[in-house]
Amino acid sequence: MTLKIDGIVSALRSSRSALSRTVDPNGRVLDLPSPREVSEAVSGITSSLFPRRYGGAKGGLNGELDYFVGYTLGKALEALRAQVVRELRFTASLNGNELDDGEAVALSIAQDFADGLPAILDILYSDIRAAYDGDPSAKSHEEVLLSYPGVKAIIHHRLAHALYKLGVPIIARIIAESSHSSTGIDIHPGAEIGGSFFIDHGTGVVIGETAVIGERVRLYQAVTLGAKRFSVDENGALVKGLPRHPIVEDDVVVYAGATILGRVTIGRGSVIGGNVWLTRSVPPNSNIVQAQARSETFDGGAGI
């Protein structure tokens, strides 16, 4: 006795075709970026940035490390370029366009991304130092690099953000969500984040697409930098791309559970206390805390 699935296959095909956009008007199948292959490329790129710590590279000579980095990075970038071609062709098809020069455009994007890696590494070093300096339990820079979820999240974000700016938002989002699933930290790749950034503990942190974060900012777990409301057009559809998330200026600390919503500005040097709900801008050097709980006793019916 065997299961009967022919009808189910047919029904699934009908349901799939109602939403599927992976076949262009000429009937050609469009390959989407592969999350698995994107993740493998990111792993190779990360190994190239930190060859001894993440890549497991052996040997103490610069020549040996350079060979490892060159081989690993070249392989990873070629894998990434192939995924960029897929996204570019898919996006062009959605817009009703042909993409005859997809290979050349993807190569240019991959090269621009590669050219930016030294600057990304420099800012990541500032993030690692911020994590070490900001946590009294940290014993070494290597410890925070290898084990802190906030550091892992910002590594992925720096790479995803660079690709987002280069015009491949699907791949950028795949990278961001891969990090989100393993760290519990949700950073949209569009968010602008300055150097020396530290997320302590991290679980439940949410940073929206249009958030702008300055230098030397520290967040704790369960902080949300979100949108207060979403604008809609005359048809009721969401208007995308509008600035709707907070601006957090330099040297701000936001403690656990705080929620900051809307295009508000948190002034430089401010401290936002735990579990604060904030939907307005605050000037530099503000100290925002919850209202104090009030306890009252009513005896003999007094106050009723």
Buried (B, 14 or more C-beta within 10 A) or exposed (E): EEEEEEEEEEEEEEEEEEEEEEEBEEEEEBBBBBBEBBBBBBBBBBBBBBBBBBBEBEEEEEEEBEEBBEEBBEBBBEBBBBBBBBBBBBBBBEEEEEBEEBBEBBBBBBEBBBEBBEEBBEBBBBBBBBBBBBBEEBEEBBBBBEEBBBBBBBBBBBBBBBBBBBBBBBBBBBBBBBBBEEBBBBBBBBBBBBBBBBBBBBEBBBBBBBBBBBBBBBBBBBBBBBBEEEEEEEEEEEEEEEEBBBBBBBBBBBBBBBBBBBBBBBBBBBBBBBEBEBEEBBEBEBEBEEEEEEEEEEEEEEEE
